[in-house]
Amino acid sequence: MPVTVVPGTAEALPLIDASCDAAVLCLVMCSLPDRTPALAEVARVPCPGGVLAFLEHTRARTPARPGATPLAPPSPPPSSPSSCVP
């Protein structure tokens, strides 16, 4: 699978809306003073049916139970190649 890394900042991605097959957040949230703009940006760029991969090492401020932070199930892969990027 070809991957294109695009330089930019999490708060202002240099991409058009719905222009990517996938977006990845990996070990970045702990370094952002305000996570809200970054989350909005990364949610903005995948095309419909695209994948958002999220991997973090930080814990929730209020975990579901002591010593545990719930994990979201992985997103299933797209059923067919995306056509959102011409």
Secondary structure, DSSP 4 states (H G I P E B T S, - for coil): --------BTTB-SS-TT-EEEEEEES-GGG-S-HHHHHHHHHHSEEEEEEEEEE--PPPSS-SBTTB---PPPPPPPSS---S--
